[in-house]
Amino acid sequence: MPDRNADANAHVIDEFRAGAGRVGGVFAGKQLVLLHHIGPISGREYVTPLVAATDGDAYLVCGTAGGAPRDPAWVGNIEVGPGTTTIEVGGQTLQAQTTVVRPSDSDWARLYEIWATYWPDARTYQTRTSRQFPVIRLLPLTPAA
């Protein structure tokens, strides 16, 4: 059986790269990043398109999984990763420091509010689960031009 989510992601990734970061559909007018991450068991590299709000020079993405009861796999991959990863923003490919911010962290409420304000669907997703979503802060190690 085909993985519809992977097919949809592949379409968004292709559109993102062809349009230097611009995509249409439900993401029209929103900033996306392509987050590269490595599966710790498989060693395979994955690329996941994510809506990204900004906090100063950092990009904020959120592990909502549409309100699923568990964090998406990419969150765990980033959490056990080396603390840096590759992101694509617009037409640029950057290295970024990764910080997974959980609800128990003092800055979580502020960062989650920034992200949820940028992507209001997050509030709908939150009604589908008791899990509070982790926010991942992606700070480019070299400034975006």
Short mmCIF file of the C-alpha atoms (twelve columns), coordinates in Angstrom:
data_MODEL
# 
_entry.id   MODEL 
# 
loop_
_atom_site.group_PDB 
_atom_site.id 
_atom_site.type_symbol 
_atom_site.label_atom_id 
_atom_site.label_alt_id 
_atom_site.label_comp_id 
_atom_site.label_asym_id 
_atom_site.label_seq_id 
_atom_site.Cartn_x 
_atom_site.Cartn_y 
_atom_site.Cartn_z 
_atom_site.pdbx_PDB_model_num 
ATOM 1   C CA . MET A 1   0.000  0.000  0.000  1 
ATOM 2   C CA . PRO A 2   1.472  3.417  -0.932 1 
ATOM 3   C CA . ASP A 3   2.347  5.868  1.839  1 
ATOM 4   C CA . ARG A 4   0.091  8.847  1.036  1 
ATOM 5   C CA . ASN A 5   1.881  11.101 3.510  1 
ATOM 6   C CA . ALA A 6   5.251  10.360 1.864  1 
ATOM 7   C CA . ASP A 7   3.706  11.017 -1.570 1 
ATOM 8   C CA . ALA A 8   2.235  14.321 -0.370 1 
ATOM 9   C CA . ASN A 9   5.550  15.301 1.217  1 
ATOM 10  C CA . ALA A 10  7.417  14.458 -2.002 1 
ATOM 11  C CA . HIS A 11  5.054  16.733 -3.940 1 
ATOM 12  C CA . VAL A 12  5.536  19.608 -1.453 1 
ATOM 13  C CA . ILE A 13  9.331  19.114 -1.480 1 
ATOM 14  C CA . ASP A 14  9.417  19.226 -5.287 1 
ATOM 15  C CA . GLU A 15  7.232  22.350 -5.351 1 
ATOM 16  C CA . PHE A 16  9.336  23.980 -2.606 1 
ATOM 17  C CA . ARG A 17  12.596 23.382 -4.483 1 
ATOM 18  C CA . ALA A 18  11.185 24.434 -7.853 1 
ATOM 19  C CA . GLY A 19  9.739  27.626 -6.355 1 
ATOM 20  C CA . ALA A 20  12.677 28.624 -4.123 1 
ATOM 21  C CA . GLY A 21  10.621 27.922 -1.017 1 
ATOM 22  C CA . ARG A 22  7.210  28.999 -2.267 1 
ATOM 23  C CA . VAL A 23  4.400  26.458 -2.357 1 
ATOM 24  C CA . GLY A 24  0.672  26.633 -2.931 1 
ATOM 25  C CA . GLY A 25  -2.355 24.876 -1.561 1 
ATOM 26  C CA . VAL A 26  -2.844 24.926 2.198  1 
ATOM 27  C CA . PHE A 27  0.701  26.300 2.583  1 
ATOM 28  C CA . ALA A 28  0.277  29.274 0.228  1 
ATOM 29  C CA . GLY A 29  1.714  32.404 1.814  1 
ATOM 30  C CA . LYS A 30  3.352  30.476 4.663  1 
ATOM 31  C CA . GLN A 31  7.054  29.963 5.228  1 
ATOM 32  C CA . LEU A 32  8.185  26.370 5.090  1 
ATOM 33  C CA . VAL A 33  11.506 24.734 5.840  1 
ATOM 34  C CA . LEU A 34  12.703 21.395 4.601  1 
ATOM 35  C CA . LEU A 35  14.106 19.631 7.639  1 
ATOM 36  C CA . HIS A 36  16.744 16.970 7.002  1 
ATOM 37  C CA . HIS A 37  17.023 14.268 9.672  1 
ATOM 38  C CA . ILE A 38  18.592 10.845 10.028 1 
ATOM 39  C CA . GLY A 39  16.777 7.762  11.277 1 
ATOM 40  C CA . PRO A 40  18.923 6.475  14.171 1 
ATOM 41  C CA . ILE A 41  18.262 2.810  13.398 1 
ATOM 42  C CA . SER A 42  18.091 2.869  9.596  1 
ATOM 43  C CA . GLY A 43  20.752 5.545  9.105  1 
ATOM 44  C CA . ARG A 44  18.540 6.804  6.291  1 
ATOM 45  C CA . GLU A 45  18.218 10.518 5.595  1 
ATOM 46  C CA . TYR A 46  14.698 11.916 5.489  1 
ATOM 47  C CA . VAL A 47  13.460 15.328 4.411  1 
ATOM 48  C CA . THR A 48  10.271 16.673 5.955  1 
ATOM 49  C CA . PRO A 49  8.506  19.889 4.880  1 
ATOM 50  C CA . LEU A 50  7.287  21.887 7.870  1 
ATOM 51  C CA . VAL A 51  5.547  25.203 8.457  1 
ATOM 52  C CA . ALA A 52  8.050  27.505 10.156 1 
ATOM 53  C CA . ALA A 53  7.456  30.607 12.234 1 
ATOM 54  C CA . THR A 54  10.369 32.843 13.181 1 
ATOM 55  C CA . ASP A 55  11.769 33.864 16.539 1 
ATOM 56  C CA . GLY A 56  14.581 36.326 15.881 1 
ATOM 57  C CA . ASP A 57  17.053 34.518 13.610 1 
ATOM 58  C CA . ALA A 58  15.634 31.090 14.492 1 
ATOM 59  C CA . TYR A 59  12.943 29.073 12.767 1 
ATOM 60  C CA . LEU A 60  10.322 27.311 14.867 1 
ATOM 61  C CA . VAL A 61  8.666  24.102 13.754 1 
ATOM 62  C CA . CYS A 62  6.266  22.013 15.768 1 
ATOM 63  C CA . GLY A 63  5.695  18.288 16.172 1 
ATOM 64  C CA . THR A 64  1.909  18.277 15.916 1 
ATOM 65  C CA . ALA A 65  1.418  15.282 13.606 1 
ATOM 66  C CA . GLY A 66  -2.027 16.784 13.023 1 
ATOM 67  C CA . GLY A 67  -2.985 16.004 16.620 1 
ATOM 68  C CA . ALA A 68  -1.882 12.357 16.622 1 
ATOM 69  C CA . PRO A 69  -1.322 10.796 20.060 1 
ATOM 70  C CA . ARG A 70  2.456  10.508 19.521 1 
ATOM 71  C CA . ASP A 71  5.186  12.820 18.320 1 
ATOM 72  C CA . PRO A 72  6.070  12.428 14.654 1 
ATOM 73  C CA . ALA A 73  9.181  10.306 14.011 1 
ATOM 74  C CA . TRP A 74  11.176 13.305 12.823 1 
ATOM 75  C CA . VAL A 75  11.030 14.822 16.344 1 
ATOM 76  C CA . GLY A 76  12.729 11.750 17.802 1 
ATOM 77  C CA . ASN A 77  15.288 11.757 14.997 1 
ATOM 78  C CA . ILE A 78  16.204 15.365 15.798 1 
ATOM 79  C CA . GLU A 79  16.166 14.722 19.542 1 
ATOM 80  C CA . VAL A 80  18.712 11.872 19.331 1 
ATOM 81  C CA . GLY A 81  20.702 13.581 16.576 1 
ATOM 82  C CA . PRO A 82  23.970 15.494 16.929 1 
ATOM 83  C CA . GLY A 83  22.367 18.872 17.780 1 
ATOM 84  C CA . THR A 84  22.754 20.205 14.254 1 
ATOM 85  C CA . THR A 85  21.030 19.460 10.990 1 
ATOM 86  C CA . THR A 86  20.537 20.716 7.470  1 
ATOM 87  C CA . ILE A 87  17.547 22.877 6.621  1 
ATOM 88  C CA . GLU A 88  16.398 24.364 3.360  1 
ATOM 89  C CA . VAL A 89  14.851 27.822 3.591  1 
ATOM 90  C CA . GLY A 90  13.780 29.593 0.443  1 
ATOM 91  C CA . GLY A 91  16.517 28.816 -2.060 1 
ATOM 92  C CA . GLN A 92  19.199 28.291 0.595  1 
ATOM 93  C CA . THR A 93  20.585 25.223 2.283  1 
ATOM 94  C CA . LEU A 94  21.867 25.963 5.800  1 
ATOM 95  C CA . GLN A 95  23.275 24.149 8.791  1 
ATOM 96  C CA . ALA A 96  21.261 24.810 11.925 1 
ATOM 97  C CA . GLN A 97  21.565 24.127 15.621 1 
ATOM 98  C CA . THR A 98  18.570 22.110 16.835 1 
ATOM 99  C CA . THR A 99  16.861 22.461 20.198 1 
ATOM 100 C CA . VAL A 100 13.815 20.384 21.075 1 
ATOM 101 C CA . VAL A 101 11.715 22.415 23.502 1 
ATOM 102 C CA . ARG A 102 9.251  20.362 25.541 1 
ATOM 103 C CA . PRO A 103 6.319  21.686 27.608 1 
ATOM 104 C CA . SER A 104 8.400  21.273 30.780 1 
ATOM 105 C CA . ASP A 105 10.971 23.792 29.436 1 
ATOM 106 C CA . SER A 106 10.652 27.383 30.620 1 
ATOM 107 C CA . ASP A 107 10.553 28.834 27.070 1 
ATOM 108 C CA . TRP A 108 8.004  26.366 25.657 1 
ATOM 109 C CA . ALA A 109 4.847  28.467 26.196 1 
ATOM 110 C CA . ARG A 110 6.362  31.506 24.484 1 
ATOM 111 C CA . LEU A 111 7.702  29.530 21.517 1 
ATOM 112 C CA . TYR A 112 4.525  27.484 21.113 1 
ATOM 113 C CA . GLU A 113 2.428  30.659 21.126 1 
ATOM 114 C CA . ILE A 114 4.583  32.159 18.355 1 
ATOM 115 C CA . TRP A 115 4.183  29.023 16.260 1 
ATOM 116 C CA . ALA A 116 0.466  28.512 16.945 1 
ATOM 117 C CA . THR A 117 -0.254 32.147 16.127 1 
ATOM 118 C CA . TYR A 118 1.558  31.702 12.799 1 
ATOM 119 C CA . TRP A 119 -0.203 28.368 12.080 1 
ATOM 120 C CA . PRO A 120 -3.636 28.598 13.768 1 
ATOM 121 C CA . ASP A 121 -4.521 25.003 12.746 1 
ATOM 122 C CA . ALA A 122 -2.295 24.004 15.680 1 
ATOM 123 C CA . ARG A 123 -5.076 24.944 18.056 1 
ATOM 124 C CA . THR A 124 -7.425 22.552 16.240 1 
ATOM 125 C CA . TYR A 125 -4.789 19.808 16.291 1 
ATOM 126 C CA . GLN A 126 -4.414 20.302 20.052 1 
ATOM 127 C CA . THR A 127 -8.096 19.452 20.588 1 
ATOM 128 C CA . ARG A 128 -7.454 15.977 19.120 1 
ATOM 129 C CA . THR A 129 -4.958 14.856 21.777 1 
ATOM 130 C CA . SER A 130 -3.867 15.350 25.369 1 
ATOM 131 C CA . ARG A 131 -0.232 15.458 24.192 1 
ATOM 132 C CA . GLN A 132 1.360  18.890 24.177 1 
ATOM 133 C CA . PHE A 133 3.421  19.430 21.058 1 
ATOM 134 C CA . PRO A 134 7.196  19.880 21.159 1 
ATOM 135 C CA . VAL A 135 8.607  22.965 19.464 1 
ATOM 136 C CA . ILE A 136 11.909 22.597 17.651 1 
ATOM 137 C CA . ARG A 137 14.068 25.690 17.423 1 
ATOM 138 C CA . LEU A 138 16.321 25.744 14.353 1 
ATOM 139 C CA . LEU A 139 19.026 28.401 14.626 1 
ATOM 140 C CA . PRO A 140 21.063 28.796 11.441 1 
ATOM 141 C CA . LEU A 141 24.782 28.607 12.108 1 
ATOM 142 C CA . THR A 142 25.304 31.017 9.225  1 
ATOM 143 C CA . PRO A 143 22.835 33.848 8.701  1 
ATOM 144 C CA . ALA A 144 20.297 33.536 5.881  1 
ATOM 145 C CA . ALA A 145 20.855 36.109 3.154  1 
# 
